[in-house]
Amino acid sequence: MQKLSWSLLTFMLGTTAVWADVTVKNDSNTDLALSIYSNTALVRDVRQVNLPAGKSSVLFAGVAGQMKPETLIVNGSGFTVREQNYNFAMLSPENVARANKGKVVKTVMWDDEKAKNIYDKARVLDVYAGRPVLQFGYGIEFDFPGRIIWENLPDNLQTEPSLSLGVEAKEGGNKSLDLMYLTDGLKWSTNYVAEFAGEEELNLKAWISINNTSGIRYHNARVQVVAGDANIVYQPRLARPMMMKAMAVMDNAAGFAESAPLPTEESVGEYHVYSLPEKITIDDNQTKQVSLLNKDRIKYQKEYHLSSPLYLGIGSQGGEFKKANTDVFVKIVNDKDSHLGEPLPQGVIRFYDHDSQGNMLFVGESHFRQLSVGDDTELRIGRSFDVTADGQVSNLKKIAAKTIEADVKVTFKNAKNSAIQVQFEQALNNDWEILSESLKGQKKDARHMKWIVDIPAQGSTELNFKVRIVKTDA
């Protein structure tokens, strides 16, 4: 038996030192499954363990470095779990220095004049800003420029996080231990790529991006990603001074070919679950991409919107605007008629178009909200260069103590070779009434009036309206 000294989080019996009888490595997995949410993940790790009869300590190597120990569930038959200990003491230069605090160590520096190493001894007083504070015979060094020779590595430092279970089995033999726990450091997102294939159709691809900074590699795992907002209660985490591990994310994306099977989708309670068709391996500090959707000839509508910069309310001083560029939106309906009709998770969508030579151009991006079947979305991709508007308030007059009237003229210009429509909205404060209008509009809500303005190719259209605004005492 090998005695281990632990930095422990112990819950149940509260033991602070464990004798490890059995060590279970990563390669003993019989099943590994991940359910990944937007902000956490559920890990199910099933391993085969040859347990002796009676009490023993089982050390599981390779559990997530950001595991939430309080969420651990252990299932199996033929044994009883008496205690659970999570060791996050990671092997790093700072942790080795802390473990040698108070001890005498060897040091070495290169002497350029003598062209040889100069050896010495020093006592490790403390660790400051990640570096050991050394006491030599000549004084104290806070930033020693040489190297330290560690004769031995402390037993309590691991190359990967470990879990220790205090187990009691009535009979010895091969047992299946099913570990389930939540961990931080695993999350997923969706990235959409939309390629315009004409004025009314586009090709849409979607990728699931899985980001792993949880501290371990997940080999040959069954993976589900869950769309929906799971409520997470954030609790203060115990300080982990012994955990010093790089968390830099390396974009090492590996996608399935277009002909590969796509994830299957099902509704579970208030969530939509996408199960990847094949087992995958996700390295620590890796972002992996897997194809989610690949559909062509999806119908869309391009829309031009403009929210008026004019302020119309009690206290208005009039005003004008020149060459306001309209916002460009792409509207997609998620139904079978549009060649879609399946739940789509939220993400970021990026749009691409082609020039006359066939070269691909990036034309904008937008946040893609979660889209149910039958729902629609309007995605802003930028501003139009060719569709602009000029506006002006005229004949603004006060007709009573709390009432004003104003005439508004907005001229829309279209430099394109095809006719377009602009959805124009004017914000109106207090109580208001449209007294006259050159184009028929509609009241959008209590504070907005909307007009649909048709503009011919290479032409312009003028909108005129008169509004009365009354300040209420409420």
Summary of the structure (lengths in Angstrom):
residues: 474
radius of gyration: 33.0
end to end distance: 80.6
largest distance: 98.1
contacts: 1401
relative contact order: 0.12
helix: 3%
strand: 60%
